[in-house]
Amino acid sequence: ITSTENRLYIGWFGVLMIPTLLTATSVFIIAFVAAPPVDIDGIREPVAGSLLYGNNIISGAIIPSSAAIGIHFYPIWEAASLDEWLYNGGPYELIVLHFILGVCCYIGREWELSYRLGMRPWISVAFTAPVAAAAAVFLVYPIGQGSFSDGMPLGISGTFNFMLVFQAEHNILMHPFHQLGVAGVFGGSLFSAMHGSLVTSSLIRETTENESANNGYKFGQEEETYNIVAAHGYFGRLIFQYASFNNSRALHFFLGLWPVVGIWFTAMSVSTMAFNLNGFNFNQSVVDSQGRVINTWADI
């Protein structure tokens, strides 16, 4: 189990990760294709989310559990029948709880493999950002709001619907933590594109013009494959000297840190608004000298 010679590392965390993620994936596929409509609002108006009930890839989703269930644990054996379990949206809870447990074990497995190989542990730390974001919308927000029916549906249009409702109820776009998350995602994309293009533009030529430049790199080679001095000189003159990293380790630490911290903050914004704690929000932040609110588009 703990051997690093296997083609795929299992590890002790993998013992729990593999069955939980396989269960979540299998039930997701089956439910996305064939699950009957779910009474999400608890008002006897079932909402269809599966392909066999008229949806396509865009509109299809695993519909969240019924508001009548709330945040009660609702395994199959708690229902009087399989039909009742499906009608009340049981698959959503099953998928979400197995998925969250599985990806948490994936974090542990990343750490475990790093430990076995004598590596530093930061790969697993970086993955805590998307896991925190997923836990925020699938677990923390439903708990704060009192029902899994308020969780994010497992589908494309369902995600957009969740976003629109969240904005309407919490004004998340005016929250500084969400704004940091936007900076993290857009900034991460920008820095990734900048770094990739700079490296690609300063490769040390090892090939003729008639073959791919990629053939100039041999896996495990000791010498540098690009000229960091040239890249630093170019970018330092394009912007200014101190806008460009002259240390490859500091550069890659920054590339990892920026999006991770941004997503951590976004997860915190959703997790606090789950409990309707919105004191950091820039709601009605435009006021006159007497403290009266000057309404902006955000206040409509």
N, C-alpha and C positions, 0 to 999 in steps of 0.2 A: 504493500500500500504506500509506503513512504519512499520507495525506490525512485531515484531520479533518472534511472536508465530506461524507464517505460517511455513509449512514444508519446503518450499523454500522461501527465502527472496526475495521480489520484489524490493521495494525501488523506489525512484524517478528516479534514473539512470536506473533501470530495465525497466521502462516504455518505454524508448528509446532503451535499449539494446535488449530486447526480440524481437520486430519486426525487427530490423536491422539484428540481427544474424540469425533469422529464414529465412528472405529473402535471405541473403547471402548463407546459407546452402541449401535451397531449389533450388535456381538457380544453385548453384554449382553441385548438384547431377543431376539435369535435363540436364545441359550442358555437364557434364562429360560423361553422357550416350548417349546423342542424338544430340549435337550441330553439325551443318555442318562445313566444313572447313573454316578457317579464313585467309584472305589476310594480314597476319601479317606485311610483308615488304612493302605493298602498291604497289606491282609490278605485281598484277594479277596472283600470284602463291599461291593459298590457301593452308594452312597447316592443315591437319586433326588432331584433338586431342581427339575425342570422341570414346567411345567403339563401337558404331554402324558403325563407319567409319573405322574399322580395327585395333583399338588399344586395348591393354590389360591394366591391372592395372598399370604396370610399365611404359609403353610408353604413356599412356593417360594423357591428361592435358586440362585445360581451356587455350586456346591460347590467348596471350595478344592482345589488340586492335591494329588495323592497324596503320602503320606509317603515313598513309594519314590523320588520325584523330589527330595525335600528342598528346598533352595534353588537347585538347578541351574536354569540358564536353559533353558526348555523350549519353544522355538518349534515351529511346525507341522513345519518341515523336519527337526527332530531326531527325530521319531517315524517309525516304520516305515510307519505308515498313519494316515489320518485317524481311523479307529476307535480305534486305540491312543491317539492324542492326546486324544480325547474321554474315553476310559476313565480316563486318568490326570489328568484335570482341566485340560488345557491352556488352555481358555478363561479360567479364573480368572487365570492369570498374564498372559495377553494383555490382558484387561480392566484389571487392576490396574496393570500397568506403563504402559499407554497413558493410563490415567486420571491417575495421579500425574504423569506428564510433562505431560499436558494442563493440569491445574490449576496446576502450577508456571508454565507459560507464561501462564496466565490472570493470575497475580500480576504477571508481567512486563508483560503487556498493560495491566493497570490502571495500573502505573507509567508505561508509555510514553505512554498517552493523557493522563495527568495532566501529564507533562512537555511534551507538544506544546501543551497548552492553558494552560501557565504556572501550573498548580495545584500545591499542596503534595502530597507523596507518601504521605500517611498512609492512603489508601484501600487501597493495595496492602499496606501493613504490617498493617492490620487483618485482611485476608484470609489472612495467613500463619497465623492461629490455626486455622481449620478445616482448612487444608491440612496443618499440623503434626499435627493430631489424626488425619486420614485416613492420613497417612504412617506414623504410629505403629502403627495397627492393621493396615494392609495391607502394610507393608514392613518397618519396624524390628522389630516383634514377631516376625514369621516368621523374619527373619534371626537374631535373638537366640536363638530357640528351635530354629533349625536346619532349619525346614521351612515351606513355604508352607501345608501342611495345618493349621498352627496359626494362620493368618490368619483374619480375620473373614469368614464367608460373606456373599455379597452378597444378602441377603434379610432379611425382618422377623424370623421365628422364629430364623433363623441368627444374627442380631445378638444376640438374647436369650440364645441358647445360648452364644455367645462370652462374653458378660458373666458368665454363671453359672460357666462353666469358669474364667475369669480370676479371679473372686472366690475360687473354691475353691483355686486353685493359688497365688495371690499375696496374697490378703486386701487387695485394692486399696481397699476402703471404709475401711480404717483408715490409709490413706496420706495424709499431710497435703497432698500436691500434688493428689490427687484431690479432697480436701475443699475446696481452693481452687477447683477447677474447678466443683464443685457451687455454691459461693458465687458464682462468676462467672455461671453460667447462671441460677440463681434470682434473684440480685441484679440481673442485667441485665434479667430479666423484670419485676421489681419496679420498678426505676428507669424502665424504658420506660413501664410503665403509669402511674407517678406523673407523669412528665413529660408524657405525652400527655393525661392527664386534667386536669392543671393548665393546660396551654396551651388545651385545648378549653373549659375553664371560664372562661377570662379573655380570650376573643376580643373584639376591638373591634367593636361592632355596626355593620354597614354595610347590613343588609337588614331588611325587614319581617318580622313573625312568620309571614307566609304563604309565605315562600320559605326555601330552605335557607341556613343560615349560611355554607356553603361558597361561595355565590355572592358573598360579601363580600370574597373575595380575588381579585385579578387577577395572573396570573403576571408576575413582574418588577416589581411595584409597589415603590416606594422606602420607603413608610412601614411601620411595624411592623403585623403583623396581630393581635398579642395584646399585652396589657399585662403586661410582665414585672415591673413594680413591684407590681401587684396580686397576681400569682402568688407573688412573693417574700414579700409581706406576709402572704398567707394561710398559706403553708407555714411561714414563720418563726414564726407565732403558733400553728400547729397542733402543731409539734414544739418547736423553739427557734430563735432567730435564725440561729445559725451552722450549722444543719442545712440551710439553704436557700441555694442559689447566688444571688448578685446579679450574676454575670457570665455572660452567655449563652455566651461562648466557652469559659470554664472548665467550664461545665456540660456542653456537648456533647463536650468532650474527655474528661471523666469518663465520660459515657455510652458512649463508644467504648472507653476504656481498660479499664474494669472487666471486661466479659466476655472481651475479648481476652487480658488477662493471665491470667485464670482458666483459659481453654482452653489457653494456652501451658503452664501448670503441669501440667494433666492430661495433655497430650501428653508432657511430660517424665516423668511418673510411669509411663506405659505404656512409654515408651522405655527407662527404667532397669530396670523389672521384666522387660523383654524379655530382659535378660542376667542375670536373677535377682539383681540388685543391689537389696536391699530394706532397706538400713540405716536409711533415714529413717522406715520404717513404725512406727506405734504398736503393733506386735505386743507382747502381754504387757507393756503399759505400766503395768499395775496391779500393784504389788509391795508386800510388807509391809516392816517395818523391817529385816528380815534379808535382804532382796533376793529372797525367795521369791515366785514368781508367784502372784497371786490370779486364777484363771481367770475370764474374763468370757465373754459370748456370742461374742465375737470369737475366742476360743480353742477353740471346739468344732469 
